[in-house]
Amino acid sequence: MLELKLFVENMTCEGCISNIKNALNSINFNNLSFDLKNKLVFIESDNFDEKLILKTLKRAGYSAIIQD
């Protein structure tokens, strides 16, 4: 299982988390978790399409940066 960590600067509240969950709902992943304080989204999956994830978030109004 792989984990992708994203920094989402404009994720500031529970509403943002809900919007991000809804946006990513169309993408197949095993687990999605959030660290609101540090503005991080963690996606666990066997396979990632990073471009699709970033594009989906951008369409929802969130810019994300992949973290190491």
N, C-alpha and C positions, 0 to 999 in steps of 0.2 A: 504494500500500500504506500502510495506517495502522498506527500502533503505539500500544498501550495499555500504560501503565506503572502497575503496582499496587504499593503498599507493603503487605506482609503481616507484621504485627508478630510473630505467633507462628510464623513460618517460621524454624526454628532449626537444622535439620540436613538431611542428604541424604534421610532418611526423609520429612521434610516435603515436600521437592521431589517425591519419588516419589508421595506422596499427592495433591499438587496436580496433577501430571501425570495421574494416574488420574482425578481428579475432572473435569478439563477435557477429558478424552478424548472426551466426548460432544458437545463444542462444536467447530464447524468453524473452524479457523484455519490460517494458513500456517506460522507458526513460533512456538515457545514457548521462551523462554530465562530464565535465573535469575541473580540476583546475590545469593547467600546472605549475604555479608558485610553488604550494605546492605538485605537483606530485600525485594528487588524482584523482581517477575515482569514480563516483557515479552511481550506477545502481539501478533503481527503478523497482520493479516488485511485483507481488502478491505472487510469489514463487521463491525461489533460490535453485540452486544446486551449493553450494560454491565450492565443489571439481571440478566440471565440469568447472566453470569459471576460477579457478586458473590453471587447466590443459590446458585449451584453451589458456590462456595468456602465459603460459610457452612454449607451442608449437610455439607461435608467437615470442618468444624471450624476454618475459617480465616476471620478477618475481614480484609477488604482495603479499602484506601482508594485511590481513583484519584488518581494524581499528574499534575501538568501537565508 
